[in-house]
Amino acid sequence: MRRMGTLEYSLVRPAVTESTPTTLAPFLFWLMFRNVASDGLVFNDPVNAGVVSLPGCVLASPSWENSATHVSQDYVYNWTRDAAIVAVELAAGPLPTNQPLIDYVQFAQTCQNSGGDFDRASFLINGTPRSWTDQTDGPALQTLALLAMFSQLDTATQDTATALIAANLNFLQNAYQGQTYNLWEEEYGNSFFARAVQLECFQAITANTVGIAVPSWLSTAIGWLQTALAGHWNGQYYQSMLPAPTDYRAPYDPNIDIVMAAIYGAIAVTDTQLLATAALLRSQWADQTSAYFYPINGADQARGIGPMLGRYPGDVYDGDTDDQVGDHPWAVSTACFAQLYYLLAAQVSMAGTVPLDSLSTTFFAQVGIGSSTTAASAATALQAAGDQMLEAIVFHSDHFELSEQFDATSGYEKSVANLSWSYASFLSAVRARNAS
């Protein structure tokens, strides 16, 4: 009798150019959903003995420092930012019931009521504050998530969500003009990303139709943030942090969190200063003459996919080792840039014009768009550029499972596995693609 051999998925790669992102999205949704705790899916904290998850906790990743060879990070925590970004995708996804949304709201309340710094960025999986940095983008992103799911909640949970939003706004009233640790939890100062998501939050509250009270101070705050954000432009690109870092991470710009400020925040995708920054971001990792060029992008170009993008030039973070040999492409960076293309394609189609000027010329030229390109052709080119980036993510995935990073040379996944934000950013990009 012939014996069946062992299946080896490592020998199989998705035919990415024949598979559409829309078709693949449901698979990635359920892979992401594995990281969401419920009353029937409970996680043990591998580092903090006796701590178990509460329903609604979103694991940043199920990986911790002893879960794989050379992994040096512990991500079995609930980050306010990551959880909010995942919650938006849960609300938009194919959930059979609204219970995961209810659980998210209740867990958010547990965290908010746990004491300590209000803007603590990371919590244990039982909602206890973790010894970690404070980030003022968290309350804003959480508020946006609550607004996105509000109509899907029952009355009692809507009341809880309303109370959470009120507390977030009360905190932000005294925090939005201040400094914070940035998106990457590395630098302290005036954060472009934090200001952008706070502005988006305040504008969403002002325009809300679900009965959330609009504080009188919001109009002043909106104007202040708009002015503050404009002050990050240095003539060539938006600076991620003010003052600009001068430590070993310098120059720190161009930084992908500027693009993320358009995806999660209030920066218009047609802002040509944003597009000038985005052009520099793409070229620093995709241009073979750049000191920060990723070799895998050269290989992928021959495949007709990519490029994949990192966080900022000279990034030293490497989740596999403590040797600080970093600067690798990230799934979230690449997916957010793809979403920028999709959102811009929709705007070009709707307006019938391309926001082409001296600042945005390079951005559009990178995808074959020039002064003679029609709006319809430009929209098609932008969507194709977004597709190529998502195709690279899938091509280098481990049978659709997404880690935090990809190796800059080999393209193999590295750092922590099954990062919730990686899945959520892919899903968000696909939703933008389908709306364009």
C-alpha positions as CSV (number, residue, x, y, z in Angstrom):
1,M,0.0,0.0,0.0
2,R,1.4,3.4,-1.0
3,R,1.8,5.8,1.9
4,M,0.8,9.4,1.6
5,G,3.7,11.9,2.0
6,T,3.7,14.8,4.4
7,L,2.1,17.9,3.1
8,E,4.6,20.8,3.0
9,Y,2.9,24.1,2.6
10,S,6.3,25.8,2.7
11,L,6.6,24.5,-0.9
12,V,3.5,26.2,-2.1
13,R,3.1,30.0,-2.7
14,P,-0.1,31.7,-3.5
15,A,-0.5,32.8,-7.1
16,V,-0.9,36.3,-6.1
17,T,-1.5,37.9,-9.5
18,E,-4.3,35.5,-10.1
19,S,-5.9,36.0,-6.6
20,T,-7.6,39.2,-5.8
21,P,-7.1,41.0,-2.4
22,T,-10.9,40.9,-2.0
23,T,-11.0,37.1,-2.3
24,L,-8.1,36.7,0.2
25,A,-9.5,39.2,2.8
26,P,-11.9,36.7,4.5
27,F,-9.1,34.3,5.2
28,L,-7.0,37.0,6.8
29,F,-10.0,38.2,8.8
30,W,-10.4,34.9,10.6
31,L,-6.6,34.6,11.1
32,M,-6.8,37.9,12.9
33,F,-9.8,36.9,14.9
34,R,-7.8,34.1,16.5
35,N,-6.2,36.8,18.6
36,V,-9.4,38.1,20.1
37,A,-10.3,36.6,23.5
38,S,-13.8,35.7,24.4
39,D,-15.5,33.8,27.3
40,G,-14.8,30.6,25.3
41,L,-11.4,31.4,24.0
42,V,-9.2,32.2,26.9
43,F,-5.4,32.9,26.8
44,N,-2.8,32.3,29.5
45,D,-0.2,35.0,30.0
46,P,3.1,33.2,29.4
47,V,5.1,35.8,31.4
48,N,2.8,36.9,34.2
49,A,1.8,33.8,36.1
50,G,-1.8,33.4,36.9
51,V,-3.0,36.1,34.5
52,V,-5.7,35.0,32.0
53,S,-7.5,37.0,29.3
54,L,-10.8,38.6,29.7
55,P,-13.3,38.7,26.8
56,G,-12.6,41.5,24.4
57,C,-8.8,41.5,24.9
58,V,-7.0,41.7,21.6
59,L,-3.6,40.1,21.7
60,A,-1.1,42.2,19.7
61,S,0.4,38.8,18.8
62,P,0.4,35.4,20.4
63,S,4.3,35.4,20.3
64,W,6.6,35.9,23.2
65,E,10.3,35.7,23.8
66,N,10.4,31.9,24.2
67,S,7.8,31.0,21.6
68,A,10.2,30.8,18.7
69,T,14.0,30.6,18.2
70,H,15.5,34.1,18.4
71,V,12.3,35.9,19.0
72,S,13.1,38.6,21.6
73,Q,9.8,40.3,22.0
74,D,6.7,39.7,24.2
75,Y,3.6,40.8,22.5
76,V,1.0,39.0,24.6
77,Y,-0.6,42.2,25.7
78,N,-3.5,44.4,24.7
79,W,-2.3,47.7,23.1
80,T,-5.0,50.3,23.1
81,R,-4.0,51.4,19.6
82,D,-3.7,48.0,18.0
83,A,-6.9,46.8,19.7
84,A,-8.8,49.9,18.3
85,I,-7.5,49.3,14.8
86,V,-8.6,45.6,15.0
87,A,-12.0,46.5,16.5
88,V,-12.7,48.7,13.5
89,E,-12.1,45.7,11.2
90,L,-14.3,43.5,13.5
91,A,-17.1,45.9,13.1
92,A,-16.7,45.9,9.3
93,G,-16.2,42.2,9.0
94,P,-18.3,39.1,8.7
95,L,-19.0,38.5,12.4
96,P,-22.0,36.2,13.0
97,T,-22.9,38.1,16.2
98,N,-22.1,41.4,17.8
99,Q,-20.7,39.7,20.9
100,P,-17.0,40.4,20.1
101,L,-17.9,44.1,19.8
102,I,-19.6,44.1,23.1
103,D,-16.7,42.3,24.6
104,Y,-14.3,44.9,23.2
105,V,-16.3,47.7,24.7
106,Q,-16.4,46.0,28.1
107,F,-12.7,45.2,28.1
108,A,-11.9,48.8,27.1
109,Q,-14.0,49.9,30.2
110,T,-12.0,47.5,32.4
111,C,-8.7,49.0,31.2
112,Q,-10.0,52.6,31.5
113,N,-11.2,51.9,35.1
114,S,-8.0,50.1,36.1
115,G,-6.2,53.1,37.5
116,G,-2.8,54.5,36.7
117,D,-2.1,56.8,33.7
118,F,-5.1,57.3,31.6
119,D,-3.2,57.1,28.3
120,R,-1.3,53.9,29.2
121,A,-0.5,52.3,25.8
122,S,-0.4,48.7,26.8
123,F,-2.3,46.4,29.3
124,L,-2.0,42.9,30.6
125,I,-4.5,40.6,29.0
126,N,-6.8,40.9,32.1
127,G,-7.0,44.6,31.7
128,T,-4.4,45.5,34.4
129,P,-2.0,48.4,33.5
130,R,1.3,47.3,32.3
131,S,4.6,49.1,33.0
132,W,4.8,50.8,29.7
133,T,4.8,54.2,27.8
134,D,1.9,56.6,27.7
135,Q,0.5,57.6,24.2
136,T,-2.2,60.2,23.6
137,D,-3.2,58.6,20.3
138,G,-4.8,55.7,22.1
139,P,-7.9,57.5,23.5
140,A,-8.5,59.1,20.1
141,L,-8.2,55.8,18.2
142,Q,-10.4,54.0,20.7
143,T,-13.0,56.7,20.4
144,L,-13.0,56.3,16.6
145,A,-13.4,52.5,17.0
146,L,-16.4,53.0,19.3
147,L,-18.0,55.4,16.9
148,A,-17.5,52.9,14.0
149,M,-19.3,50.1,15.9
150,F,-21.8,52.2,17.8
151,S,-24.9,51.2,15.7
152,Q,-24.1,47.5,16.1
153,L,-24.1,47.6,19.9
154,D,-27.1,47.0,22.2
155,T,-28.5,49.8,24.3
156,A,-26.6,48.9,27.5
157,T,-23.3,48.6,25.6
158,Q,-24.0,51.9,23.8
159,D,-24.3,53.5,27.2
160,T,-20.9,52.1,28.2
161,A,-19.4,53.3,24.9
162,T,-20.8,56.8,25.5
163,A,-19.2,56.9,28.9
164,L,-15.9,55.7,27.5
165,I,-16.0,58.4,24.8
166,A,-16.8,61.1,27.4
167,A,-13.8,60.1,29.5
168,N,-11.5,60.0,26.5
169,L,-12.6,63.5,25.4
170,N,-12.2,64.8,29.0
171,F,-8.6,63.5,29.0
172,L,-7.8,64.7,25.5
173,Q,-9.1,68.2,26.3
174,N,-6.0,68.7,28.5
175,A,-3.7,66.5,26.5
176,Y,-4.0,67.4,22.8
177,Q,-1.6,70.4,23.0
178,G,1.0,68.4,24.9
179,Q,3.8,66.0,24.0
180,T,3.6,62.2,23.9
181,Y,5.5,59.1,23.1
182,N,5.0,58.5,19.4
183,L,3.4,55.7,17.4
184,W,6.5,53.5,17.6
185,E,6.9,54.1,21.4
186,E,10.5,55.3,20.9
187,E,10.6,59.1,20.8
188,Y,8.9,61.7,23.1
189,G,7.7,65.1,21.7
190,N,5.1,66.5,19.4
191,S,3.8,63.7,17.3
192,F,2.4,64.3,13.8
193,F,0.5,60.9,14.0
194,A,-1.0,61.6,17.4
195,R,-2.1,65.1,16.4
196,A,-3.6,63.7,13.2
197,V,-5.7,61.0,14.9
198,Q,-6.8,63.4,17.6
199,L,-8.0,65.8,14.9
200,E,-9.8,62.9,13.2
201,C,-11.4,62.0,16.5
202,F,-12.5,65.6,17.2
203,Q,-14.0,66.0,13.7
204,A,-15.8,62.7,14.0
205,I,-17.3,63.7,17.3
206,T,-18.4,67.0,15.9
207,A,-20.1,65.2,13.0
208,N,-21.5,62.3,14.9
209,T,-25.2,61.3,14.5
210,V,-25.4,58.7,17.3
211,G,-26.2,61.1,20.1
212,I,-22.7,61.7,21.5
213,A,-22.5,65.1,23.1
214,V,-20.2,67.6,21.4
215,P,-18.1,69.6,23.9
216,S,-17.9,73.3,23.2
217,W,-14.1,73.3,23.2
218,L,-13.8,71.0,20.2
219,S,-14.0,73.7,17.6
220,T,-11.0,75.5,19.2
221,A,-9.1,72.3,19.4
222,I,-9.7,71.4,15.8
223,G,-8.3,74.8,14.6
224,W,-5.3,74.4,16.9
225,L,-4.4,70.9,15.7
226,Q,-4.8,72.0,12.0
227,T,-2.3,74.8,12.6
228,A,0.1,72.5,14.6
229,L,0.1,69.8,11.9
230,A,1.0,72.4,9.2
231,G,4.0,73.3,11.4
232,H,5.5,69.8,10.8
233,W,6.2,70.6,7.1
234,N,9.9,71.4,6.6
235,G,9.8,72.3,2.9
236,Q,10.5,68.7,1.7
237,Y,8.4,66.4,3.9
238,Y,6.3,66.3,7.0
239,Q,8.4,65.6,10.1
240,S,7.2,62.8,12.3
241,M,8.3,64.4,15.6
242,L,9.0,68.0,16.7
243,P,11.6,68.6,17.8
244,A,13.3,66.2,15.3
245,P,15.2,63.4,17.1
246,T,18.9,63.8,17.4
247,D,19.7,60.5,19.0
248,Y,20.9,57.3,17.3
249,R,17.7,57.0,15.5
250,A,18.2,60.3,13.6
251,P,17.2,61.3,11.0
252,Y,14.0,59.4,11.7
253,D,12.4,60.9,8.6
254,P,10.7,60.4,6.3
255,N,8.7,58.2,8.6
256,I,5.8,55.9,7.5
257,D,3.7,57.2,10.4
258,I,3.0,60.2,8.1
259,V,1.2,57.9,5.7
260,M,-0.6,56.3,8.7
261,A,-1.7,59.8,9.7
262,A,-3.8,59.8,6.5
263,I,-5.1,56.3,7.0
264,Y,-6.1,56.6,10.7
265,G,-6.1,60.3,11.0
266,A,-7.3,63.5,9.4
267,I,-4.6,64.2,6.8
268,A,-6.2,64.4,3.4
269,V,-4.9,61.9,0.9
270,T,-4.9,64.7,-1.7
271,D,-2.6,66.8,0.4
272,T,0.4,67.2,-1.9
273,Q,2.8,67.7,1.0
274,L,1.7,64.3,2.2
275,L,2.3,62.9,-1.3
276,A,5.7,64.5,-1.4
277,T,6.6,62.7,1.8
278,A,5.1,59.5,0.6
279,A,7.3,59.6,-2.6
280,L,10.4,59.9,-0.4
281,L,9.2,57.0,1.7
282,R,8.8,54.7,-1.3
283,S,12.0,55.7,-3.0
284,Q,14.2,55.2,0.1
285,W,13.3,51.5,0.2
286,A,12.5,50.8,-3.5
287,D,15.2,52.9,-5.3
288,Q,18.3,50.8,-5.8
289,T,20.5,53.9,-5.5
290,S,19.2,54.5,-2.0
291,A,21.3,53.7,1.0
292,Y,18.2,52.1,2.6
293,F,17.2,50.0,-0.4
294,Y,15.7,46.6,0.4
295,P,17.2,43.9,-1.8
296,I,13.9,41.9,-1.7
297,N,12.3,44.8,-3.5
298,G,14.6,44.3,-6.4
299,A,13.6,40.6,-6.6
300,D,10.0,41.5,-6.2
301,Q,10.1,44.0,-9.0
302,A,11.0,41.3,-11.4
303,R,8.0,39.4,-10.1
304,G,5.7,42.4,-10.7
305,I,4.9,42.9,-7.1
306,G,5.8,45.3,-4.3
307,P,7.6,47.2,-3.1
308,M,7.4,46.6,0.6
309,L,8.2,49.4,3.0
310,G,9.6,49.9,6.5
311,R,9.2,52.4,9.2
312,Y,11.9,55.0,8.8
313,P,15.5,55.2,7.5
314,G,18.1,53.3,9.5
315,D,15.5,51.6,11.8
316,V,17.5,49.5,14.2
317,Y,14.6,47.5,15.7
318,D,14.7,43.8,14.9
319,G,12.2,41.6,16.7
320,D,14.3,38.4,16.1
321,T,17.5,39.4,18.0
322,D,18.9,42.0,20.3
323,D,21.7,42.8,17.9
324,Q,19.9,45.9,16.5
325,V,20.5,45.0,12.9
326,G,17.0,46.0,11.9
327,D,15.5,48.1,9.0
328,H,13.2,45.5,7.5
329,P,9.9,45.9,5.7
330,W,6.7,45.8,7.8
331,A,3.3,44.4,6.7
332,V,1.5,47.4,8.3
333,S,3.7,49.9,6.6
334,T,3.2,48.3,3.2
335,A,-0.6,47.8,3.6
336,C,-1.1,51.4,4.8
337,F,0.8,52.7,1.8
338,A,-1.4,50.5,-0.5
339,Q,-4.5,52.0,1.2
340,L,-3.1,55.5,0.4
341,Y,-3.1,54.5,-3.3
342,Y,-6.7,53.1,-3.0
343,L,-8.1,56.2,-1.2
344,L,-6.4,58.5,-3.6
345,A,-7.7,56.5,-6.6
346,A,-11.3,57.0,-5.2
347,Q,-10.7,60.7,-4.8
348,V,-9.3,61.1,-8.3
349,S,-12.3,59.2,-9.8
350,M,-14.8,61.3,-7.8
351,A,-13.2,64.6,-8.6
352,G,-12.2,63.8,-12.1
353,T,-8.8,65.5,-11.6
354,V,-5.4,64.4,-10.4
355,P,-3.8,66.6,-7.5
356,L,-0.6,67.0,-9.6
357,D,1.7,69.9,-8.7
358,S,5.4,70.5,-8.1
359,L,5.2,68.7,-4.8
360,S,3.3,65.6,-6.0
361,T,5.0,65.1,-9.4
362,T,7.4,62.4,-8.1
363,F,4.7,60.5,-6.2
364,F,2.6,60.1,-9.3
365,A,5.6,59.5,-11.6
366,Q,6.5,56.5,-9.5
367,V,3.4,54.7,-10.8
368,G,3.5,56.1,-14.3
369,I,1.1,59.1,-13.9
370,G,2.1,62.4,-15.6
371,S,0.5,65.6,-16.7
372,S,-1.2,64.0,-19.7
373,T,-2.7,61.1,-17.8
374,T,-6.5,61.2,-17.6
375,A,-8.2,60.9,-14.3
376,A,-9.6,57.5,-15.2
377,S,-6.2,56.1,-16.2
378,A,-4.6,57.6,-13.1
379,A,-7.2,55.9,-10.8
380,T,-6.5,52.6,-12.5
381,A,-2.7,53.0,-12.1
382,L,-3.1,53.9,-8.4
383,Q,-5.2,50.9,-7.7
384,A,-2.7,48.7,-9.6
385,A,0.1,50.1,-7.4
386,G,-1.9,49.3,-4.3
387,D,-2.5,45.7,-5.5
388,Q,1.1,45.1,-6.2
389,M,1.9,46.0,-2.6
390,L,-0.7,43.8,-1.1
391,E,0.4,41.0,-3.5
392,A,3.9,41.3,-2.0
393,I,2.5,40.9,1.5
394,V,0.6,37.7,0.5
395,F,3.5,36.3,-1.6
396,H,5.9,36.6,1.4
397,S,3.4,35.4,4.0
398,D,3.5,32.0,5.6
399,H,0.4,30.6,4.0
400,F,-1.4,33.9,4.6
401,E,-0.3,34.2,8.2
402,L,1.3,37.6,8.7
403,S,4.2,38.4,11.0
404,E,5.4,41.8,12.0
405,Q,8.2,42.1,9.5
406,F,9.8,40.5,6.4
407,D,13.5,40.1,6.0
408,A,14.9,42.9,3.9
409,T,17.1,40.5,1.9
410,S,15.3,37.1,1.7
411,G,11.7,38.3,2.1
412,Y,11.0,35.6,4.7
413,E,8.8,36.6,7.7
414,K,10.6,37.5,10.8
415,S,10.0,38.9,14.3
416,V,6.7,38.1,16.1
417,A,4.1,35.9,14.3
418,N,0.5,36.6,13.6
419,L,0.5,40.3,14.4
420,S,-3.1,41.5,14.7
421,W,-2.3,44.9,13.3
422,S,-0.7,43.3,10.2
423,Y,-4.0,41.6,9.4
424,A,-6.1,44.6,10.3
425,S,-4.1,46.9,8.0
426,F,-4.5,44.5,5.1
427,L,-8.2,44.3,5.7
428,S,-8.5,48.1,5.9
429,A,-6.7,48.5,2.6
430,V,-9.0,46.0,0.9
431,R,-12.1,47.8,2.2
432,A,-10.7,51.0,0.7
433,R,-9.9,49.2,-2.5
434,N,-13.5,48.0,-2.8
435,A,-14.9,51.4,-2.1
436,S,-12.7,53.1,-4.8
